[in-house]
Amino acid sequence: MISFQDVLKMSSAYQKPIKTDVEKIPRSFWINALFFPQGLLTGVLQTHSRKHNIPIDSLTFKHSVAPLPSRREEEDRHRAQNAGLTPAMWAFPGADVPDNGILIHGLHLDGGRWDGSNVVEALPSKQVTPLPEILFLPQQMEQTPKPGVYECPIYRTSERCGTLDQTGHSDNFVTSILMPTEHSPQHWVTRGLAIICQTLD
């Protein structure tokens, strides 16, 4: 269930750049605020396809999860939240927009945690943990899957269920990303590891 506060966050997520600079590209996208996030990801692939003259059907995303924030960065983020800053206000600082791909923030790992380089077991009473920014970088598909990675699904909500849409996917399913891990993929399938956009908090 989406709360009124979540609606306020969604509605304010893109107000600031529209008022200041319509053509400015966000440094990082708060994917939770989008009605159809798959459209954003498809648009990134289309842009890359046209720019490099590569068939879009041969493209996929390479994912790179940022290192864990330092204690000072975490304190700055908490101060910003306590001061009432919206996600839009921290998604647009600086000019360090990626040359290729996009940065996504605001996702949470359900059933595990990110230790800075791998997915590891969740801590006791910490079922859901926030993820750092993730870079979605377009690249051509590889024929053989890489070992030591888990294809982690992204869902809009923690319910992980929905109705099938026109694409044949659940309307709650967004996409999946490859996350490095020292465990086998079957281990995380058994754990029910997934990424969710909207937490119950």
Secondary structure as GFF3:
##gff-version 3
##sequence-region A 1 201
A	DSSP	alpha_helix	4	12	.	.	.	ID=ss1
A	DSSP	alpha_helix	15	20	.	.	.	ID=ss2
A	DSSP	beta_strand	29	30	.	.	.	ID=ss3
A	DSSP	three_ten_helix	31	33	.	.	.	ID=ss4
A	DSSP	alpha_helix	37	52	.	.	.	ID=ss5
A	DSSP	three_ten_helix	56	58	.	.	.	ID=ss6
A	DSSP	beta_strand	59	65	.	.	.	ID=ss7
A	DSSP	alpha_helix	71	82	.	.	.	ID=ss8
A	DSSP	alpha_helix	87	91	.	.	.	ID=ss9
A	DSSP	beta_strand	102	105	.	.	.	ID=ss10
A	DSSP	beta_strand	108	110	.	.	.	ID=ss11
A	DSSP	beta_strand	113	114	.	.	.	ID=ss12
A	DSSP	beta_strand	119	120	.	.	.	ID=ss13
A	DSSP	beta_strand	128	130	.	.	.	ID=ss14
A	DSSP	beta_strand	134	140	.	.	.	ID=ss15
A	DSSP	beta_strand	149	157	.	.	.	ID=ss16
A	DSSP	beta_strand	173	180	.	.	.	ID=ss17
A	DSSP	alpha_helix	185	191	.	.	.	ID=ss18
A	DSSP	beta_strand	194	198	.	.	.	ID=ss19
###
